[in-house]
Amino acid sequence: MITLKRGIEKSGLSMNKVADSLGVSASQLSLVASHNYSGWQQREIELIESMVSHGLLRKEDADLEPSGNTSTGNFRVDPYRFITTQNVIAIDTLAKDLLDPTTTLNASIGVVMGHAGYGKTTAIQHFCSINERAIYVLYVEGYTLNMLMQQIVHEFNAVPNRTFAKNMETIKTATCVYRRLIVIDEADRLPIKYLESLRGLNEVCGVPIMLVGEHTLATKMTSLPRLESRVRSKPVIFSPLSPFDVGVFYKDAVGIDLGGDEKMKTLLLKRCRGDFRIMVNDAHRIVSAMNASGITELTKEVTLAVK
């Protein structure tokens, strides 16, 4: 598939003109084209497809690949296909609620928790990639508090400062016109002091914050009553995948429609133990085996033969 940067060049239009035609900001278009945008892989595909649908780019120039093939046996797992699972719906609902300007800022901290592999990061990165008012920051072990603030400022497309106070001021300026959402991933790794500072950021700047992490995040938060009191509703708990989620994934990302075959969905779910990453890897092995054997139908026998 063509890159977004090359697609814009082929269109013969300026970056601003393409952005206006697609209804996105020029800054987002530029970031995606330069691959400096959170979740740029999926967003690049979406924007290229949008250019084709708006007549800015010919389909043959875009070289779009088919999403699946259920008749020739030439299956593939699309690594860029975003799947709207029940967990994704829950996280999107919370994020949109935090961004809603009609809702209170007195309780504007959202919490998302779940075990590794359940797709928390993929879900929230996707939300941030298609919502210009939301930014995504990954906390890395070893960050100082000011380094974390600098990352937030950077995601607001502003110039990071050397001091905590100046970065706070920059964030306040960036969020004073309309409501923004700051998403902090791996928040369970944050020191207690950092969590308390984020509560202060939320209160001083009036900016909603979403904390995403594993279940140890809840333990840390119980030691901070003032932080807990600002949490919006109940935390979103990422649960293991459901048979419904498995069916959606195989239909949208693999091109195999399991329909009402609940036994097959349950079998595939059992193989991945409800873990999204394992399901994707398992699908790659199954697809490779089917293609190698020329098999066009996913059956119990085929599934059990793949180790």
C-alpha positions as CSV (number, residue, x, y, z in Angstrom):
1,M,0.0,0.0,0.0
2,I,1.2,3.5,-0.7
3,T,2.3,5.7,2.2
4,L,0.3,8.7,3.2
5,K,3.2,11.0,2.4
6,R,3.4,9.6,-1.2
7,G,-0.4,9.7,-1.5
8,I,-0.4,13.4,-0.7
9,E,2.3,14.0,-3.3
10,K,0.4,12.0,-5.9
11,S,-2.8,14.1,-5.2
12,G,-1.0,17.2,-6.4
13,L,-2.5,19.1,-3.5
14,S,-1.0,20.9,-0.5
15,M,-1.0,19.4,2.9
16,N,-3.6,22.0,4.1
17,K,-5.8,21.4,1.1
18,V,-5.9,17.6,1.7
19,A,-6.5,18.2,5.4
20,D,-9.4,20.5,4.7
21,S,-10.9,18.1,2.2
22,L,-10.7,15.2,4.7
23,G,-12.0,17.3,7.6
24,V,-8.9,16.8,9.7
25,S,-6.2,19.2,10.9
26,A,-3.1,19.8,8.9
27,S,-1.0,19.1,12.0
28,Q,-2.5,15.6,12.4
29,L,-2.1,14.9,8.7
30,S,1.6,15.9,8.9
31,L,2.2,13.8,12.1
32,V,0.6,10.7,10.6
33,A,2.5,11.2,7.3
34,S,5.8,11.5,9.1
35,H,4.9,8.5,11.4
36,N,5.2,10.6,14.5
37,Y,1.5,10.1,15.5
38,S,0.4,7.6,18.2
39,G,-1.2,4.7,16.4
40,W,-0.1,6.1,13.0
41,Q,-0.3,2.7,11.3
42,Q,-4.1,2.4,11.5
43,R,-4.6,6.1,11.1
44,E,-2.5,6.1,7.9
45,I,-4.7,3.4,6.3
46,E,-7.9,5.3,7.3
47,L,-6.6,8.6,5.8
48,I,-5.5,6.9,2.6
49,E,-8.9,5.2,2.2
50,S,-10.6,8.6,2.9
51,M,-8.5,10.2,0.2
52,V,-9.7,7.6,-2.2
53,S,-13.3,7.9,-1.2
54,H,-13.1,11.7,-1.5
55,G,-11.6,11.4,-5.0
56,L,-8.2,12.9,-4.0
57,L,-6.4,9.7,-4.9
58,R,-7.1,6.9,-7.4
59,K,-7.7,3.5,-5.9
60,E,-5.0,1.9,-8.2
61,D,-2.5,4.5,-7.0
62,A,-3.3,3.8,-3.4
63,D,-2.7,0.1,-4.0
64,L,-5.2,-0.8,-1.3
65,E,-5.1,-4.5,-0.3
66,P,-8.3,-6.5,0.0
67,S,-9.5,-7.1,3.6
68,G,-9.8,-10.9,3.2
69,N,-10.6,-13.8,0.9
70,T,-13.0,-16.5,1.9
71,S,-13.1,-18.4,-1.4
72,T,-9.6,-19.0,-2.7
73,G,-7.9,-20.1,0.5
74,N,-5.5,-17.2,0.4
75,F,-6.1,-15.8,3.9
76,R,-4.1,-13.3,5.8
77,V,-4.3,-11.7,9.2
78,D,-4.5,-7.9,8.7
79,P,-2.2,-6.5,11.5
80,Y,-3.7,-3.0,11.0
81,R,-7.4,-3.8,11.3
82,F,-8.8,-2.4,14.4
83,I,-11.4,-4.6,16.1
84,T,-14.2,-3.0,18.2
85,T,-14.5,-5.5,21.0
86,Q,-16.7,-5.0,24.1
87,N,-13.7,-3.7,26.0
88,V,-13.1,-1.1,23.3
89,I,-16.7,0.1,23.5
90,A,-16.3,0.5,27.3
91,I,-13.1,2.5,27.0
92,D,-14.4,4.7,24.2
93,T,-17.5,5.5,26.3
94,L,-15.4,6.5,29.3
95,A,-13.1,8.7,27.2
96,K,-15.9,10.4,25.4
97,D,-17.6,11.1,28.8
98,L,-14.4,12.7,30.1
99,L,-14.2,14.9,27.0
100,D,-17.8,15.9,27.2
101,P,-17.8,19.7,28.1
102,T,-21.2,19.4,29.8
103,T,-19.9,16.9,32.4
104,T,-18.3,17.9,35.7
105,L,-14.6,18.5,36.2
106,N,-14.8,17.8,39.9
107,A,-14.6,14.0,39.1
108,S,-12.7,14.0,35.9
109,I,-10.1,11.2,36.3
110,G,-10.8,8.0,34.5
111,V,-9.3,4.6,35.4
112,V,-8.8,1.6,33.1
113,M,-7.4,-1.6,34.4
114,G,-6.7,-5.0,33.1
115,H,-4.1,-7.7,32.7
116,A,-1.3,-7.5,30.1
117,G,-2.4,-8.8,26.7
118,Y,-6.0,-7.8,26.9
119,G,-5.6,-4.9,24.5
120,K,-5.8,-1.8,26.7
121,T,-3.0,0.0,25.0
122,T,-4.3,-0.7,21.5
123,A,-7.7,0.5,22.4
124,I,-6.7,3.8,23.9
125,Q,-4.1,4.5,21.3
126,H,-6.8,4.1,18.6
127,F,-9.1,6.4,20.5
128,C,-6.4,9.1,20.7
129,S,-5.4,8.7,17.1
130,I,-8.9,9.6,15.9
131,N,-9.6,12.2,18.6
132,E,-7.5,15.4,18.3
133,R,-8.6,16.4,21.8
134,A,-7.0,13.4,23.4
135,I,-3.3,12.8,23.8
136,Y,-1.5,9.5,24.6
137,V,1.6,9.4,26.9
138,L,3.4,6.1,27.8
139,Y,5.1,6.3,31.2
140,V,8.5,4.7,31.0
141,E,10.3,3.4,34.1
142,G,13.0,5.9,35.0
143,Y,11.1,9.0,34.0
144,T,11.4,11.9,36.4
145,L,8.2,13.8,37.2
146,N,9.3,16.7,35.0
147,M,10.2,14.3,32.1
148,L,6.6,13.0,32.3
149,M,5.4,16.6,32.2
150,Q,7.6,17.3,29.2
151,Q,6.1,14.3,27.3
152,I,2.6,15.7,27.9
153,V,3.7,19.1,26.7
154,H,5.3,17.5,23.6
155,E,2.1,15.7,22.8
156,F,0.3,19.0,22.9
157,N,2.7,20.1,20.1
158,A,4.3,22.7,22.4
159,V,7.9,23.2,23.4
160,P,8.8,21.3,26.7
161,N,10.3,23.4,29.5
162,R,13.0,22.7,32.0
163,T,10.9,23.2,35.1
164,F,7.8,21.5,36.4
165,A,6.1,24.8,37.0
166,K,6.6,26.1,33.5
167,N,5.4,22.8,32.0
168,M,2.3,23.1,34.1
169,E,1.7,26.6,32.8
170,T,2.1,25.4,29.2
171,I,-0.4,22.5,29.8
172,K,-2.8,25.0,31.3
173,T,-2.5,27.2,28.3
174,A,-3.0,24.3,25.9
175,T,-6.2,23.1,27.6
176,C,-7.8,26.4,28.5
177,V,-9.8,26.9,25.3
178,Y,-11.6,23.6,25.0
179,R,-11.5,20.4,27.0
180,R,-8.7,18.0,26.3
181,L,-7.9,14.5,27.6
182,I,-4.5,13.3,28.8
183,V,-4.1,9.5,28.8
184,I,-1.2,8.0,30.8
185,D,-0.5,4.4,30.0
186,E,1.4,2.0,32.3
187,A,0.1,4.2,35.1
188,D,0.4,1.3,37.5
189,R,4.2,1.9,37.4
190,L,3.9,5.5,38.5
191,P,5.3,6.4,41.9
192,I,2.7,7.5,44.4
193,K,4.2,11.1,44.3
194,Y,3.6,11.2,40.5
195,L,0.0,10.1,40.9
196,E,-0.6,12.9,43.4
197,S,1.0,15.4,41.1
198,L,-1.3,14.3,38.3
199,R,-4.2,14.9,40.6
200,G,-2.9,18.4,41.1
201,L,-2.5,18.8,37.3
202,N,-6.1,17.7,36.9
203,E,-7.3,20.2,39.5
204,V,-5.2,23.2,38.6
205,C,-5.5,23.0,34.8
206,G,-9.1,21.6,34.7
207,V,-8.0,18.9,32.3
208,P,-9.4,15.3,32.5
209,I,-6.9,12.5,32.9
210,M,-7.2,8.8,32.1
211,L,-5.0,6.4,34.0
212,V,-4.4,3.1,32.2
213,G,-2.6,0.2,33.9
214,E,-2.7,-3.2,35.5
215,H,-4.7,-3.9,38.7
216,T,-1.9,-2.8,41.1
217,L,-3.0,0.7,40.1
218,A,-6.0,0.3,42.3
219,T,-3.9,-0.5,45.4
220,K,-1.8,2.7,44.9
221,M,-4.9,4.8,44.5
222,T,-6.5,3.6,47.7
223,S,-3.6,5.3,49.5
224,L,-4.6,8.7,47.9
225,P,-8.1,9.6,49.1
226,R,-8.0,12.9,47.3
227,L,-7.2,11.2,44.0
228,E,-9.9,8.5,44.5
229,S,-12.5,11.2,45.2
230,R,-11.9,12.7,41.7
231,V,-12.4,9.4,39.8
232,R,-15.3,9.4,37.3
233,S,-17.7,6.5,38.0
234,K,-16.3,3.0,38.3
235,P,-13.0,2.0,36.7
236,V,-13.3,0.2,33.3
237,I,-12.0,-3.3,33.9
238,F,-10.7,-5.0,30.8
239,S,-12.1,-8.5,30.8
240,P,-10.9,-11.5,28.9
241,L,-12.2,-11.8,25.3
242,S,-15.7,-13.2,24.7
243,P,-16.8,-15.5,21.9
244,F,-18.4,-12.5,20.3
245,D,-15.0,-10.7,20.2
246,V,-13.4,-13.7,18.6
247,G,-16.1,-13.8,15.9
248,V,-15.6,-10.1,15.2
249,F,-11.8,-10.5,15.0
250,Y,-11.9,-13.4,12.6
251,K,-14.4,-11.8,10.3
252,D,-12.8,-8.3,10.2
253,A,-9.1,-9.1,10.5
254,V,-8.9,-12.5,8.9
255,G,-11.8,-12.6,6.5
256,I,-13.3,-15.8,8.0
257,D,-17.0,-15.4,9.0
258,L,-17.7,-17.8,11.8
259,G,-21.3,-16.8,11.8
260,G,-23.3,-18.6,14.4
261,D,-20.7,-21.3,15.0
262,E,-20.4,-20.8,18.8
263,K,-18.5,-24.0,19.3
264,M,-15.7,-22.8,17.0
265,K,-15.6,-19.4,18.7
266,T,-15.4,-21.1,22.1
267,L,-12.6,-23.4,20.8
268,L,-10.6,-20.5,19.5
269,L,-11.3,-18.5,22.7
270,K,-10.0,-21.5,24.8
271,R,-6.8,-21.6,22.7
272,C,-6.0,-18.0,23.4
273,R,-7.2,-18.0,27.1
274,G,-9.0,-14.7,26.5
275,D,-5.8,-12.9,25.6
276,F,-5.9,-10.6,22.5
277,R,-2.2,-10.9,21.7
278,I,-2.3,-14.7,21.9
279,M,-5.4,-14.8,19.7
280,V,-3.7,-12.7,17.0
281,N,-0.6,-15.0,17.1
282,D,-2.8,-18.1,17.0
283,A,-4.7,-16.7,14.0
284,H,-1.4,-16.3,12.1
285,R,-0.5,-19.9,12.7
286,I,-4.0,-21.1,11.7
287,V,-4.0,-19.0,8.5
288,S,-0.5,-20.2,7.5
289,A,-1.6,-23.8,7.9
290,M,-4.8,-23.3,5.9
291,N,-2.9,-21.5,3.1
292,A,-0.2,-24.2,2.9
293,S,-2.8,-26.9,2.6
294,G,-5.2,-25.0,0.3
295,I,-8.0,-25.3,2.9
296,T,-10.8,-22.8,2.6
297,E,-12.9,-23.6,5.6
298,L,-11.9,-23.3,9.2
299,T,-13.1,-26.5,11.0
300,K,-12.5,-28.0,14.4
301,E,-10.1,-30.6,12.9
302,V,-8.0,-27.8,11.2
303,T,-7.9,-25.8,14.4
304,L,-6.8,-28.7,16.6
305,A,-4.1,-29.7,14.1
306,V,-2.4,-26.4,14.5
307,K,-0.1,-26.3,17.6
